[in-house]
Amino acid sequence: MDHDDIRRALDRLGLTPTTAGKLFRHSRRAVERWCYGERRPPQGIVILLHLMLAKKITARDIEIAAAKI
């Protein structure tokens, strides 16, 4: 997933950099860096985005799982 794919995925999922950062426990700025190609997102984030786009998991599923950590 390149930076354009990241931007499109967040857009399709209705996630802003701020909400994505909170969901994935990263800063808004980190998410913006992924979107602009300044940094590569962690592989786990890419996997989560793929699963969310495939409707296998939801943002709520991630929140529930994160609360258990």
VOLUM-316817 format. One record per atom (N, C-alpha, C, O, CB): atom name; x negated, y negated, z. Coordinates in steps of 0.05 Angstrom, whole numbers, plus 5000, padded with zeros to 4 digits. Each point is the difference from the previous one (the first is absolute). Glycine has a CB too. Layout:
<pts>
<pt a="CA" c1="X" c2="Y" c3="Z"/>
...
</pts>
This chain:
<pts>
<pt a="N" c1="4983" c2="5023" c3="5000"/>
<pt a="CA" c1="5017" c2="4977" c3="5000"/>
<pt a="C" c1="4982" c2="4975" c3="5000"/>
<pt a="O" c1="4984" c2="4996" c3="5018"/>
<pt a="CB" c1="5053" c2="5029" c3="5007"/>
<pt a="N" c1="4965" c2="4959" c3="4954"/>
<pt a="CA" c1="4985" c2="4975" c3="5000"/>
<pt a="C" c1="5016" c2="4977" c3="5013"/>
<pt a="O" c1="5022" c2="5005" c3="5009"/>
<pt a="CB" c1="4954" c2="5010" c3="4949"/>
<pt a="N" c1="5012" c2="4962" c3="5043"/>
<pt a="CA" c1="5013" c2="4978" c3="5014"/>
<pt a="C" c1="5027" c2="4992" c3="4987"/>
<pt a="O" c1="5018" c2="4992" c3="5015"/>
<pt a="CB" c1="4937" c2="4991" c3="4998"/>
<pt a="N" c1="5048" c2="5019" c3="4961"/>
<pt a="CA" c1="5026" c2="4995" c3="4988"/>
<pt a="C" c1="5021" c2="5020" c3="5008"/>
<pt a="O" c1="5023" c2="4993" c3="5005"/>
<pt a="CB" c1="4953" c2="4986" c3="4956"/>
<pt a="N" c1="5015" c2="5046" c3="5041"/>
<pt a="CA" c1="5018" c2="5021" c3="5009"/>
<pt a="C" c1="5009" c2="4995" c3="5029"/>
<pt a="O" c1="5023" c2="5005" c3="5007"/>
<pt a="CB" c1="4955" c2="5028" c3="4962"/>
<pt a="N" c1="5003" c2="4958" c3="5047"/>
<pt a="CA" c1="5007" c2="4994" c3="5028"/>
<pt a="C" c1="5021" c2="4978" c3="5002"/>
<pt a="O" c1="5020" c2="5003" c3="5014"/>
<pt a="CB" c1="4933" c2="5011" c3="5000"/>
<pt a="N" c1="5043" c2="4965" c3="4970"/>
<pt a="CA" c1="5019" c2="4978" c3="5000"/>
<pt a="C" c1="5027" c2="5009" c3="4991"/>
<pt a="O" c1="5021" c2="4993" c3="5012"/>
<pt a="CB" c1="4942" c2="4975" c3="4979"/>
<pt a="N" c1="5038" c2="5048" c3="4987"/>
<pt a="CA" c1="5025" c2="5010" c3="4990"/>
<pt a="C" c1="5014" c2="5018" c3="5020"/>
<pt a="O" c1="5024" c2="4999" c3="5003"/>
<pt a="CB" c1="4958" c2="4998" c3="4950"/>
<pt a="N" c1="5002" c2="5020" c3="5060"/>
<pt a="CA" c1="5012" c2="5019" c3="5020"/>
<pt a="C" c1="5013" c2="4984" c3="5023"/>
<pt a="O" c1="5022" c2="5006" c3="5008"/>
<pt a="CB" c1="4944" c2="5029" c3="4979"/>
<pt a="N" c1="5019" c2="4945" c3="5023"/>
<pt a="CA" c1="5011" c2="4984" c3="5022"/>
<pt a="C" c1="5025" c2="4986" c3="4991"/>
<pt a="O" c1="5020" c2="4998" c3="5015"/>
<pt a="CB" c1="4934" c2="4996" c3="5004"/>
<pt a="N" c1="5046" c2="4995" c3="4957"/>
<pt a="CA" c1="5023" c2="4986" c3="4989"/>
<pt a="C" c1="5024" c2="5020" c3="4998"/>
<pt a="O" c1="5022" c2="4993" c3="5008"/>
<pt a="CB" c1="4948" c2="4975" c3="4967"/>
<pt a="N" c1="5026" c2="5055" c3="5013"/>
<pt a="CA" c1="5021" c2="5020" c3="4997"/>
<pt a="C" c1="5012" c2="5008" c3="5027"/>
<pt a="O" c1="5023" c2="5006" c3="5003"/>
<pt a="CB" c1="4956" c2="5010" c3="4955"/>
<pt a="N" c1="5003" c2="4985" c3="5062"/>
<pt a="CA" c1="5009" c2="5008" c3="5027"/>
<pt a="C" c1="5011" c2="4977" c3="5017"/>
<pt a="O" c1="5009" c2="5004" c3="5022"/>
<pt a="CB" c1="4957" c2="5032" c3="4976"/>
<pt a="N" c1="5032" c2="4940" c3="4991"/>
<pt a="CA" c1="5011" c2="4977" c3="5014"/>
<pt a="C" c1="4982" c2="4992" c3="5023"/>
<pt a="O" c1="5010" c2="4989" c3="5020"/>
<pt a="CB" c1="5035" c2="5024" c3="4966"/>
<pt a="N" c1="4929" c2="4992" c3="5012"/>
<pt a="CA" c1="4982" c2="4993" c3="5022"/>
<pt a="C" c1="4983" c2="4976" c3="4993"/>
<pt a="O" c1="4988" c2="4999" c3="4978"/>
<pt a="CB" c1="5011" c2="5049" c3="5035"/>
<pt a="N" c1="5000" c2="4933" c3="5005"/>
<pt a="CA" c1="4982" c2="4977" c3="4996"/>
<pt a="C" c1="4973" c2="5008" c3="5013"/>
<pt a="O" c1="4999" c2="5020" c3="5014"/>
<pt a="CB" c1="5040" c2="4946" c3="4987"/>
<pt a="N" c1="4940" c2="5019" c3="4993"/>
<pt a="CA" c1="4974" c2="5006" c3="5014"/>
<pt a="C" c1="5003" c2="5000" c3="5030"/>
<pt a="O" c1="4987" c2="5016" c3="5014"/>
<pt a="CB" c1="4989" c2="4964" c3="4947"/>
<pt a="N" c1="5041" c2="5003" c3="5050"/>
<pt a="CA" c1="5003" c2="4999" c3="5029"/>
<pt a="C" c1="5014" c2="5025" c3="5010"/>
<pt a="O" c1="4991" c2="5012" c3="5019"/>
<pt a="CB" c1="5012" c2="4938" c3="4979"/>
<pt a="N" c1="5019" c2="5058" c3="4989"/>
<pt a="CA" c1="5015" c2="5024" c3="5009"/>
<pt a="C" c1="4983" c2="5025" c3="4995"/>
<pt a="O" c1="5001" c2="5019" c3="5017"/>
<pt a="CB" c1="5043" c2="4958" c3="4975"/>
<pt a="N" c1="4942" c2="5024" c3="4986"/>
<pt a="CA" c1="4983" c2="5024" c3="4994"/>
<pt a="C" c1="4978" c2="5001" c3="5021"/>
<pt a="O" c1="4993" c2="5022" c3="5009"/>
<pt a="CB" c1="5018" c2="4975" c3="4942"/>
<pt a="N" c1="4977" c2="4981" c3="5056"/>
<pt a="CA" c1="4979" c2="5000" c3="5020"/>
<pt a="C" c1="5010" c2="5010" c3="5027"/>
<pt a="O" c1="4986" c2="5016" c3="5013"/>
<pt a="CB" c1="4993" c2="4946" c3="4963"/>
<pt a="N" c1="5044" c2="5030" c3="5032"/>
<pt a="CA" c1="5012" c2="5009" c3="5025"/>
<pt a="C" c1="5006" c2="5030" c3="4998"/>
<pt a="O" c1="4994" c2="5015" c3="5019"/>
<pt a="CB" c1="5026" c2="4940" c3="4990"/>
<pt a="N" c1="4991" c2="5054" c3="4969"/>
<pt a="CA" c1="5007" c2="5028" c3="4997"/>
<pt a="C" c1="4975" c2="5018" c3="5000"/>
<pt a="O" c1="5000" c2="5021" c3="5013"/>
<pt a="CB" c1="5040" c2="4965" c3="4961"/>
<pt a="N" c1="4939" c2="5005" c3="5012"/>
<pt a="CA" c1="4976" c2="5016" c3="4997"/>
<pt a="C" c1="4978" c2="4993" c3="5021"/>
<pt a="O" c1="4978" c2="5011" c3="4999"/>
<pt a="CB" c1="5033" c2="4993" c3="4952"/>
<pt a="N" c1="4996" c2="4978" c3="5067"/>
<pt a="CA" c1="4982" c2="4992" c3="5022"/>
<pt a="C" c1="4974" c2="4988" c3="4989"/>
<pt a="O" c1="4978" c2="5007" c3="5008"/>
<pt a="CB" c1="5042" c2="5029" c3="5021"/>
<pt a="N" c1="4984" c2="4946" c3="4952"/>
<pt a="CA" c1="4978" c2="4985" c3="4988"/>
<pt a="C" c1="5009" c2="4971" c3="5000"/>
<pt a="O" c1="5023" c2="4994" c3="5003"/>
<pt a="CB" c1="4960" c2="5045" c3="4968"/>
<pt a="N" c1="4998" c2="4943" c3="5025"/>
<pt a="CA" c1="5007" c2="4971" c3="4999"/>
<pt a="C" c1="5013" c2="4993" c3="4974"/>
<pt a="O" c1="4996" c2="5014" c3="4980"/>
<pt a="CB" c1="4967" c2="4976" c3="5051"/>
<pt a="N" c1="5052" c2="4989" c3="4969"/>
<pt a="CA" c1="5012" c2="4989" c3="4975"/>
<pt a="C" c1="4978" c2="4995" c3="4980"/>
<pt a="O" c1="5002" c2="5006" c3="4976"/>
<pt a="CB" c1="5036" c2="4973" c3="5049"/>
<pt a="N" c1="4940" c2="5010" c3="4984"/>
<pt a="CA" c1="4977" c2="4993" c3="4983"/>
<pt a="C" c1="4988" c2="5025" c3="4987"/>
<pt a="O" c1="4992" c2="5000" c3="4977"/>
<pt a="CB" c1="4999" c2="4960" c3="5051"/>
<pt a="N" c1="5007" c2="5062" c3="4988"/>
<pt a="CA" c1="4990" c2="5025" c3="4989"/>
<pt a="C" c1="5017" c2="5010" c3="4977"/>
<pt a="O" c1="4990" c2="5008" c3="4979"/>
<pt a="CB" c1="4991" c2="5004" c3="5066"/>
<pt a="N" c1="5046" c2="4986" c3="4959"/>
<pt a="CA" c1="5018" c2="5009" c3="4979"/>
<pt a="C" c1="4997" c2="4982" c3="4975"/>
<pt a="O" c1="5000" c2="5010" c3="4978"/>
<pt a="CB" c1="5033" c2="5007" c3="5057"/>
<pt a="N" c1="4964" c2="4957" c3="4969"/>
<pt a="CA" c1="4996" c2="4982" c3="4978"/>
<pt a="C" c1="4974" c2="5007" c3="4985"/>
<pt a="O" c1="5000" c2="4998" c3="4975"/>
<pt a="CB" c1="5025" c2="4966" c3="5050"/>
<pt a="N" c1="4955" c2="5043" c3="4990"/>
<pt a="CA" c1="4974" c2="5008" c3="4986"/>
<pt a="C" c1="5004" c2="5025" c3="4983"/>
<pt a="O" c1="4989" c2="5002" c3="4979"/>
<pt a="CB" c1="4985" c2="4979" c3="5060"/>
<pt a="N" c1="5043" c2="5038" c3="4970"/>
<pt a="CA" c1="5006" c2="5023" c3="4984"/>
<pt a="C" c1="5015" c2="4992" c3="4975"/>
<pt a="O" c1="4994" c2="5010" c3="4978"/>
<pt a="CB" c1="5007" c2="5019" c3="5063"/>
<pt a="N" c1="5018" c2="4952" c3="4962"/>
<pt a="CA" c1="5016" c2="4992" c3="4977"/>
<pt a="C" c1="4984" c2="4984" c3="4979"/>
<pt a="O" c1="5007" c2="5000" c3="4976"/>
<pt a="CB" c1="5032" c2="4999" c3="5055"/>
<pt a="N" c1="4941" c2="4987" c3="4978"/>
<pt a="CA" c1="4984" c2="4984" c3="4981"/>
<pt a="C" c1="4975" c2="5013" c3="4991"/>
<pt a="O" c1="4983" c2="4988" c3="4986"/>
<pt a="CB" c1="5035" c2="4972" c3="5036"/>
<pt a="N" c1="4978" c2="5065" c3="4986"/>
<pt a="CA" c1="4977" c2="5016" c3="4991"/>
<pt a="C" c1="4974" c2="4992" c3="5014"/>
<pt a="O" c1="4978" c2="5008" c3="4992"/>
<pt a="CB" c1="5044" c2="4996" c3="4965"/>
<pt a="N" c1="4980" c2="4981" c3="5065"/>
<pt a="CA" c1="4976" c2="4993" c3="5015"/>
<pt a="C" c1="4989" c2="5023" c3="5017"/>
<pt a="O" c1="4976" c2="5002" c3="5006"/>
<pt a="CB" c1="5040" c2="4951" c3="4995"/>
<pt a="N" c1="5002" c2="5065" c3="5007"/>
<pt a="CA" c1="4993" c2="5024" c3="5016"/>
<pt a="C" c1="5018" c2="5022" c3="4990"/>
<pt a="O" c1="5022" c2="4996" c3="4990"/>
<pt a="CB" c1="4964" c2="4976" c3="5050"/>
<pt a="N" c1="5004" c2="5053" c3="4964"/>
<pt a="CA" c1="5017" c2="5023" c3="4995"/>
<pt a="C" c1="5015" c2="5008" c3="5025"/>
<pt a="O" c1="4988" c2="4999" c3="5022"/>
<pt a="CB" c1="4979" c2="5017" c3="4942"/>
<pt a="N" c1="5058" c2="4991" c3="5034"/>
<pt a="CA" c1="5015" c2="5008" c3="5024"/>
<pt a="C" c1="4989" c2="5027" c3="5009"/>
<pt a="O" c1="4990" c2="5016" c3="4984"/>
<pt a="CB" c1="5051" c2="4959" c3="5001"/>
<pt a="N" c1="4962" c2="5031" c3="5040"/>
<pt a="CA" c1="4993" c2="5027" c3="5010"/>
<pt a="C" c1="5016" c2="5021" c3="4985"/>
<pt a="O" c1="5023" c2="4996" c3="4993"/>
<pt a="CB" c1="4966" c2="4986" c3="5053"/>
<pt a="N" c1="4999" c2="5041" c3="4950"/>
<pt a="CA" c1="5013" c2="5021" c3="4985"/>
<pt a="C" c1="5026" c2="5009" c3="5013"/>
<pt a="O" c1="5019" c2="5006" c3="4986"/>
<pt a="CB" c1="4937" c2="5010" c3="4999"/>
<pt a="N" c1="5046" c2="4983" c3="5041"/>
<pt a="CA" c1="5025" c2="5007" c3="5014"/>
<pt a="C" c1="5023" c2="4981" c3="4993"/>
<pt a="O" c1="5023" c2="5009" c3="4998"/>
<pt a="CB" c1="4949" c2="5010" c3="5039"/>
<pt a="N" c1="5021" c2="4956" c3="4959"/>
<pt a="CA" c1="5021" c2="4980" c3="4993"/>
<pt a="C" c1="5010" c2="5006" c3="4971"/>
<pt a="O" c1="5024" c2="4999" c3="4995"/>
<pt a="CB" c1="4955" c2="4966" c3="5035"/>
<pt a="N" c1="5003" c2="5042" c3="4953"/>
<pt a="CA" c1="5008" c2="5007" c3="4972"/>
<pt a="C" c1="5018" c2="5024" c3="5000"/>
<pt a="O" c1="5020" c2="5001" c3="4986"/>
<pt a="CB" c1="4937" c2="4980" c3="4996"/>
<pt a="N" c1="5036" c2="5039" c3="5035"/>
<pt a="CA" c1="5017" c2="5024" c3="5002"/>
<pt a="C" c1="5028" c2="4993" c3="5010"/>
<pt a="O" c1="5020" c2="5009" c3="4990"/>
<pt a="CB" c1="4939" c2="5019" c3="5018"/>
<pt a="N" c1="5042" c2="4955" c3="5013"/>
<pt a="CA" c1="5026" c2="4992" c3="5011"/>
<pt a="C" c1="5016" c2="4985" c3="4979"/>
<pt a="O" c1="5024" c2="5005" c3="4998"/>
<pt a="CB" c1="4955" c2="4992" c3="5048"/>
<pt a="N" c1="5008" c2="4985" c3="4939"/>
<pt a="CA" c1="5015" c2="4986" c3="4979"/>
<pt a="C" c1="5011" c2="5019" c3="4979"/>
<pt a="O" c1="5023" c2="4997" c3="4992"/>
<pt a="CB" c1="4948" c2="4963" c3="5015"/>
<pt a="N" c1="5014" c2="5060" c3="4985"/>
<pt a="CA" c1="5010" c2="5020" c3="4981"/>
<pt a="C" c1="5024" c2="5015" c3="5011"/>
<pt a="O" c1="5020" c2="5004" c3="4986"/>
<pt a="CB" c1="4933" c2="5001" c3="4995"/>
<pt a="N" c1="5045" c2="5003" c3="5044"/>
<pt a="CA" c1="5022" c2="5014" c3="5013"/>
<pt a="C" c1="5025" c2="4983" c3="5003"/>
<pt a="O" c1="5022" c2="5009" c3="4996"/>
<pt a="CB" c1="4945" c2="5019" c3="5028"/>
<pt a="N" c1="5029" c2="4946" c3="4982"/>
<pt a="CA" c1="5022" c2="4982" c3="5002"/>
<pt a="C" c1="5013" c2="4995" c3="4973"/>
<pt a="O" c1="5025" c2="5000" c3="4998"/>
<pt a="CB" c1="4953" c2="4978" c3="5041"/>
<pt a="N" c1="5006" c2="5019" c3="4940"/>
<pt a="CA" c1="5011" c2="4996" c3="4974"/>
<pt a="C" c1="5016" c2="5025" c3="4990"/>
<pt a="O" c1="5020" c2="4997" c3="4986"/>
<pt a="CB" c1="4942" c2="4972" c3="5004"/>
<pt a="N" c1="5028" c2="5054" c3="5018"/>
<pt a="CA" c1="5014" c2="5025" c3="4993"/>
<pt a="C" c1="5024" c2="5006" c3="5018"/>
<pt a="O" c1="5013" c2="5021" c3="4997"/>
<pt a="CB" c1="4943" c2="4997" c3="4986"/>
<pt a="N" c1="5049" c2="4964" c3="5036"/>
<pt a="CA" c1="5022" c2="5003" c3="5018"/>
<pt a="C" c1="4998" c2="5025" c3="5018"/>
<pt a="O" c1="5020" c2="5012" c3="5007"/>
<pt a="CB" c1="5009" c2="4963" c3="4960"/>
<pt a="N" c1="4946" c2="5032" c3="5039"/>
<pt a="CA" c1="4996" c2="5023" c3="5018"/>
<pt a="C" c1="4999" c2="4991" c3="5029"/>
<pt a="O" c1="5007" c2="5015" c3="5018"/>
<pt a="CB" c1="4967" c2="5008" c3="4945"/>
<pt a="N" c1="5017" c2="4952" c3="5041"/>
<pt a="CA" c1="5000" c2="4988" c3="5027"/>
<pt a="C" c1="5009" c2="4971" c3="4998"/>
<pt a="O" c1="5000" c2="4988" c3="4978"/>
<pt a="CB" c1="4962" c2="5042" c3="5036"/>
<pt a="N" c1="5046" c2="4959" c3="5008"/>
<pt a="CA" c1="5010" c2="4972" c3="5001"/>
<pt a="C" c1="4982" c2="4984" c3="5019"/>
<pt a="O" c1="4984" c2="5012" c3="5015"/>
<pt a="CB" c1="5063" c2="5003" c3="4975"/>
<pt a="N" c1="4956" c2="4960" c3="5009"/>
<pt a="CA" c1="4986" c2="4982" c3="5019"/>
<pt a="C" c1="5007" c2="5008" c3="5028"/>
<pt a="O" c1="4983" c2="4999" c3="5018"/>
<pt a="CB" c1="5016" c2="4963" c3="4948"/>
<pt a="N" c1="5025" c2="5045" c3="5039"/>
<pt a="CA" c1="5009" c2="5009" c3="5027"/>
<pt a="C" c1="4985" c2="5025" c3="5009"/>
<pt a="O" c1="4993" c2="5002" c3="5023"/>
<pt a="CB" c1="5052" c2="4977" c3="4969"/>
<pt a="N" c1="4951" c2="5040" c3="4989"/>
<pt a="CA" c1="4985" c2="5024" c3="5007"/>
<pt a="C" c1="4972" c2="4993" c3="5009"/>
<pt a="O" c1="4990" c2="5012" c3="5019"/>
<pt a="CB" c1="5037" c2="5014" c3="4947"/>
<pt a="N" c1="4961" c2="4955" c3="5020"/>
<pt a="CA" c1="4973" c2="4992" c3="5007"/>
<pt a="C" c1="5000" c2="4986" c3="5028"/>
<pt a="O" c1="4982" c2="5006" c3="5017"/>
<pt a="CB" c1="5006" c2="4988" c3="4934"/>
<pt a="N" c1="5032" c2="4989" c3="5054"/>
<pt a="CA" c1="5002" c2="4987" c3="5026"/>
<pt a="C" c1="5003" c2="5020" c3="5023"/>
<pt a="O" c1="4987" c2="4997" c3="5021"/>
<pt a="CB" c1="5033" c2="4963" c3="4956"/>
<pt a="N" c1="4996" c2="5060" c3="5018"/>
<pt a="CA" c1="5005" c2="5021" c3="5021"/>
<pt a="C" c1="4974" c2="5015" c3="5005"/>
<pt a="O" c1="4993" c2="5005" c3="5023"/>
<pt a="CB" c1="5056" c2="4999" c3="4963"/>
<pt a="N" c1="4938" c2="5004" c3="4992"/>
<pt a="CA" c1="4975" c2="5015" c3="5003"/>
<pt a="C" c1="4979" c2="4983" c3="5014"/>
<pt a="O" c1="4985" c2="5010" c3="5017"/>
<pt a="CB" c1="5026" c2="5016" c3="4942"/>
<pt a="N" c1="4987" c2="4949" c3="5034"/>
<pt a="CA" c1="4980" c2="4982" c3="5012"/>
<pt a="C" c1="5005" c2="4996" c3="5030"/>
<pt a="O" c1="4981" c2="4997" c3="5015"/>
<pt a="CB" c1="5014" c2="4980" c3="4940"/>
<pt a="N" c1="5030" c2="5023" c3="5053"/>
<pt a="CA" c1="5007" c2="4996" c3="5028"/>
<pt a="C" c1="4990" c2="5024" c3="5017"/>
<pt a="O" c1="4997" c2="4997" c3="5024"/>
<pt a="CB" c1="5043" c2="4975" c3="4962"/>
<pt a="N" c1="4956" c2="5050" c3="5002"/>
<pt a="CA" c1="4991" c2="5024" c3="5014"/>
<pt a="C" c1="4970" c2="5001" c3="5004"/>
<pt a="O" c1="4990" c2="5017" c3="5014"/>
<pt a="CB" c1="5050" c2="5007" c3="4968"/>
<pt a="N" c1="4946" c2="4958" c3="5005"/>
<pt a="CA" c1="4970" c2="5001" c3="5002"/>
<pt a="C" c1="4991" c2="4984" c3="5024"/>
<pt a="O" c1="4976" c2="4997" c3="5005"/>
<pt a="CB" c1="5021" c2="5007" c3="4945"/>
</pts>
